[in-house]
Amino acid sequence: MKKQILLVPLLYVLTSCSDIPMISSFPDVPKELKEACPALKEIDSSTTKLSVVIDSVIDNYSTYHGCQIKVDAWNEWYNAQKKIHDEIK
């Protein structure tokens, strides 16, 4: 008799848990990863040396391409993970 009394609540608990929907949302992008790329260097208008201009251009290209690679890689990874998450639903 004791086994039957314990069996009924156990079955109720086991079957009622299956009715709870598992809803998960994909996390938002952290603020740190939404930061804008750094501003590019500006050349002083009074500069007459070509070497200063070339150095600034090289720094700007390096800054831009480094930021572009980071942002593109992050977006590609995030979109792939979100697609996987959405397909699981």
Secondary structure, DSSP 8 states (H G I E B T S, - for coil): -HHHHHHHHHHHHHHHHTTS----------GGGG----------TT---HHHHHHHHHHHHHHHHHHHHHHHHHHHHHHHHHHHHHHH-
